[in-house]
Amino acid sequence: MGSESKKEMSAEAQEALAAVQMSDLRKKINSASWNDNMENLMKIWGEKAAGLRFMHDNASGSWKTFSNTLTLWSICITTVASGASLIAASIDGEEAKNIVLYITGGVGIVSSLLQSLKKFYNAEEKSADHNAVARQFGSFYRYMTLQMNLTREDRLPSDQLSEQSLKEYERLQQEAPPLGGAQIELFRKTFADSEQAVPDICEKKFNIKVYRPPKYVPAKEVEVTKLKRSSSPLLFDKSQIEIEIDSSSNSSEPPSLH
């Protein structure tokens, strides 16, 4: 675009053009910041978060079932104890009345025991904690899925996304309540044949992969290697082969064959 046409453009048009150019430049910088190794690392974090969401969701359901079971048993036993007390009030025989009262007292003790167990395990609060963490791990997984499904130009720069993801992932790991062996075994059985990344708590071998930059082999070396490995011999007619050697040339290229 010439200088005269630039002068003719309004200030708003120039500002819009500059914004478009900056956007294109930003996309190029974003694309250059990514490589296959960084994309694989972000993919692994997202898959590990999905696995932890699965286990915490299962733990939440288990604690919720345990809490509901204790509550229902406590309600039933309390109802039985109240009914036995009413029956004891209408009994005239002293011996029968004492038996009913003893039964009522025993049922009351069992009811108190159930209430104590419920408070001791604090099942409802544990269920809520696991459920909250499962939701956050699920949100992290969805965010990573969104970012990695964008093109390299449109997603966040690799350094920015990796820093944010690391902080969020570590925060969730620190705040997450502990998982039991039942959830770990369930995950291993459910995803035994899956190729997804396994959360650290489910790992049996703790190996750290070291990043190695890709080794680029020149195309000429690849062609020479293929020729050496070829099983069929190469047949040439001596009359058809000429070797040109330029004594004044300093090139490292091999002489050409005709």
C-alpha positions as CSV (number, residue, x, y, z in Angstrom):
1,M,0.0,0.0,0.0
2,G,1.5,3.3,-1.1
3,S,2.1,6.4,1.0
4,E,-0.6,8.3,-0.8
5,S,-3.3,5.7,-0.1
6,K,-2.2,5.6,3.5
7,K,-2.7,9.3,3.8
8,E,-6.2,9.0,2.3
9,M,-7.2,6.4,4.9
10,S,-9.0,7.7,8.0
11,A,-7.6,7.3,11.5
12,E,-10.1,4.5,12.2
13,A,-9.2,2.6,9.2
14,Q,-5.5,2.8,10.0
15,E,-6.2,1.7,13.6
16,A,-8.2,-1.3,12.3
17,L,-5.4,-2.2,9.9
18,A,-2.8,-2.0,12.7
19,A,-5.0,-4.2,14.8
20,V,-5.3,-6.8,12.1
21,Q,-1.5,-6.8,11.6
22,M,-0.9,-7.1,15.3
23,S,-3.3,-10.0,15.4
24,D,-1.5,-11.8,12.6
25,L,1.8,-11.2,14.3
26,R,0.5,-12.6,17.6
27,K,-0.7,-15.7,15.9
28,K,2.6,-16.3,14.3
29,I,4.4,-15.9,17.6
30,N,1.9,-18.3,19.3
31,S,2.5,-20.9,16.5
32,A,6.2,-20.6,16.9
33,S,6.1,-21.2,20.6
34,W,4.5,-24.6,20.3
35,N,6.1,-28.0,19.5
36,D,5.0,-31.6,19.6
37,N,6.6,-32.2,23.0
38,M,4.8,-29.3,24.7
39,E,1.5,-30.4,23.1
40,N,2.0,-33.9,24.4
41,L,2.7,-32.6,27.9
42,M,-0.5,-30.5,28.0
43,K,-2.4,-33.5,26.7
44,I,-1.0,-35.7,29.5
45,W,-2.1,-33.2,32.2
46,G,-5.6,-33.0,30.8
47,E,-5.9,-36.8,30.7
48,K,-4.6,-37.1,34.3
49,A,-7.1,-34.5,35.4
50,A,-9.9,-36.5,33.8
51,G,-8.8,-39.7,35.6
52,L,-8.8,-37.9,38.9
53,R,-12.2,-36.5,38.2
54,F,-13.4,-40.1,37.7
55,M,-11.9,-41.3,40.9
56,H,-13.1,-38.4,43.1
57,D,-16.6,-38.7,41.6
58,N,-16.7,-42.3,42.5
59,A,-15.4,-41.6,46.1
60,S,-18.1,-38.9,46.5
61,G,-20.8,-41.4,45.5
62,S,-19.4,-44.0,47.9
63,W,-19.4,-41.6,50.9
64,K,-22.8,-40.4,50.0
65,T,-24.2,-44.0,49.9
66,F,-22.5,-44.7,53.3
67,S,-24.0,-41.5,54.8
68,N,-27.5,-42.3,53.5
69,T,-27.3,-45.9,54.8
70,L,-26.4,-44.7,58.3
71,T,-29.2,-42.1,58.2
72,L,-31.8,-44.6,57.1
73,W,-30.8,-47.1,59.7
74,S,-30.9,-44.4,62.4
75,I,-34.4,-43.3,61.4
76,C,-35.7,-46.9,61.4
77,I,-34.2,-47.7,64.8
78,T,-35.4,-44.5,66.3
79,T,-38.9,-45.2,65.0
80,V,-38.8,-48.7,66.5
81,A,-37.6,-47.3,69.8
82,S,-40.4,-44.8,69.9
83,G,-43.0,-47.4,69.1
84,A,-41.7,-49.7,71.8
85,S,-41.9,-46.9,74.4
86,L,-45.6,-46.5,73.5
87,I,-46.2,-50.2,73.8
88,A,-44.5,-50.3,77.2
89,A,-46.7,-47.6,78.5
90,S,-49.8,-49.7,77.8
91,I,-48.5,-53.0,79.3
92,D,-49.8,-53.8,82.8
93,G,-47.5,-56.8,83.6
94,E,-44.4,-55.6,85.4
95,E,-42.2,-58.3,83.9
96,A,-43.3,-57.8,80.3
97,K,-43.1,-54.1,80.7
98,N,-39.5,-54.4,81.9
99,I,-38.6,-56.5,78.9
100,V,-40.0,-54.0,76.5
101,L,-38.2,-51.2,78.3
102,Y,-34.9,-53.1,78.1
103,I,-35.5,-53.7,74.4
104,T,-36.2,-50.0,73.9
105,G,-33.0,-49.1,75.8
106,G,-31.0,-51.4,73.6
107,V,-32.5,-50.0,70.4
108,G,-31.7,-46.5,71.7
109,I,-28.1,-47.5,72.3
110,V,-27.8,-48.8,68.7
111,S,-29.3,-45.6,67.4
112,S,-26.8,-43.5,69.4
113,L,-24.0,-45.7,68.0
114,L,-25.1,-45.0,64.5
115,Q,-25.2,-41.3,65.1
116,S,-21.7,-41.4,66.6
117,L,-20.4,-43.3,63.6
118,K,-21.9,-40.8,61.3
119,K,-20.3,-37.9,63.1
120,F,-17.0,-39.8,63.4
121,Y,-16.7,-40.5,59.6
122,N,-18.2,-37.2,58.7
123,A,-19.4,-38.9,55.5
124,E,-21.5,-36.1,54.2
125,E,-18.7,-33.5,54.3
126,K,-16.3,-36.0,52.7
127,S,-18.8,-36.6,49.9
128,A,-19.2,-32.9,49.3
129,D,-15.4,-32.4,49.3
130,H,-14.8,-35.1,46.7
131,N,-17.7,-33.9,44.6
132,A,-16.3,-30.3,44.6
133,V,-12.8,-31.4,43.6
134,A,-14.2,-33.7,40.9
135,R,-16.0,-30.8,39.3
136,Q,-12.8,-28.7,39.3
137,F,-10.8,-31.5,37.7
138,G,-13.5,-31.9,35.1
139,S,-13.4,-28.1,34.4
140,F,-9.6,-28.3,34.1
141,Y,-10.0,-31.2,31.6
142,R,-12.5,-29.4,29.5
143,Y,-10.3,-26.3,29.4
144,M,-7.3,-28.3,28.2
145,T,-9.4,-30.1,25.7
146,L,-10.5,-26.7,24.3
147,Q,-7.0,-25.3,24.1
148,M,-5.5,-28.4,22.5
149,N,-8.2,-28.6,19.9
150,L,-7.5,-25.0,18.7
151,T,-4.8,-24.4,16.1
152,R,-1.4,-23.4,17.2
153,E,-2.1,-19.8,16.1
154,D,-5.4,-19.5,18.0
155,R,-4.5,-21.1,21.3
156,L,-2.5,-19.4,24.2
157,P,1.3,-19.3,23.9
158,S,2.9,-22.4,25.2
159,D,4.7,-20.7,28.1
160,Q,1.6,-18.9,29.3
161,L,-0.6,-22.0,29.1
162,S,1.9,-24.3,30.7
163,E,2.4,-21.9,33.6
164,Q,-1.3,-21.4,34.2
165,S,-2.0,-25.2,33.9
166,L,0.8,-26.1,36.3
167,K,-0.4,-23.7,39.0
168,E,-4.1,-24.9,38.6
169,Y,-3.1,-28.6,38.5
170,E,-0.9,-28.3,41.6
171,R,-3.6,-26.3,43.5
172,L,-6.2,-29.0,42.8
173,Q,-3.7,-31.7,43.9
174,Q,-3.0,-30.0,47.2
175,E,-6.7,-29.3,48.0
176,A,-8.0,-32.7,46.9
177,P,-9.0,-35.1,49.7
178,P,-7.1,-38.4,49.8
179,L,-8.4,-41.3,47.6
180,G,-8.8,-44.9,48.8
181,G,-7.5,-48.1,47.3
182,A,-11.0,-49.0,46.1
183,Q,-11.0,-46.0,43.7
184,I,-7.5,-46.7,42.4
185,E,-8.4,-50.4,41.7
186,L,-11.6,-49.3,40.0
187,F,-9.7,-46.9,37.8
188,R,-7.1,-49.6,36.8
189,K,-9.8,-52.1,35.9
190,T,-12.0,-49.6,34.1
191,F,-9.2,-48.1,32.0
192,A,-6.9,-51.2,31.7
193,D,-6.9,-51.2,27.9
194,S,-6.9,-47.4,27.5
195,E,-4.0,-45.4,26.1
196,Q,-4.7,-42.3,28.1
197,A,-2.3,-40.9,30.7
198,V,-2.6,-42.4,34.2
199,P,-2.7,-40.2,37.3
200,D,0.3,-40.3,39.5
201,I,-1.5,-42.0,42.3
202,C,-2.3,-45.0,40.0
203,E,1.2,-45.3,38.6
204,K,3.1,-48.6,39.2
205,K,6.3,-47.3,37.6
206,F,7.6,-43.8,38.1
207,N,9.5,-42.8,35.0
208,I,10.4,-39.3,34.0
209,K,10.6,-38.7,30.3
210,V,13.4,-36.3,29.2
211,Y,12.8,-34.1,26.2
212,R,15.2,-34.7,23.3
213,P,15.2,-32.3,20.4
214,P,14.5,-34.0,17.1
215,K,17.5,-35.1,15.1
216,Y,17.3,-34.0,11.5
217,V,19.0,-36.2,9.0
218,P,19.8,-34.7,5.6
219,A,17.9,-36.2,2.7
220,K,21.1,-37.2,0.9
221,E,22.2,-39.4,3.8
222,V,18.9,-41.1,3.9
223,E,19.2,-41.9,0.1
224,V,22.7,-43.3,0.6
225,T,21.5,-45.4,3.5
226,K,18.7,-46.8,1.4
227,L,21.0,-47.6,-1.4
228,K,23.4,-49.5,0.9
229,R,20.5,-51.5,2.4
230,S,19.1,-52.4,-1.0
231,S,19.1,-56.1,-1.6
232,S,19.3,-55.9,-5.4
233,P,22.7,-55.0,-6.9
234,L,23.0,-52.0,-9.1
235,L,24.2,-52.8,-12.6
236,F,26.0,-50.1,-14.6
237,D,27.4,-50.1,-18.1
238,K,30.9,-48.8,-18.1
239,S,30.4,-47.1,-21.4
240,Q,27.5,-45.1,-19.9
241,I,29.4,-43.9,-16.8
242,E,31.4,-40.7,-16.9
243,I,32.9,-39.0,-13.9
244,E,33.4,-35.3,-14.0
245,I,36.0,-33.9,-11.6
246,D,36.7,-30.2,-11.4
247,S,40.1,-29.8,-9.8
248,S,39.4,-26.1,-9.2
249,S,36.2,-26.7,-7.3
250,N,36.1,-26.6,-3.5
251,S,32.6,-28.0,-3.2
252,S,31.9,-30.8,-0.7
253,E,29.4,-32.4,-3.1
254,P,30.3,-35.7,-4.6
255,P,31.1,-35.8,-8.3
256,S,28.1,-36.2,-10.6
257,L,27.5,-39.5,-12.5
258,H,26.2,-39.4,-16.1
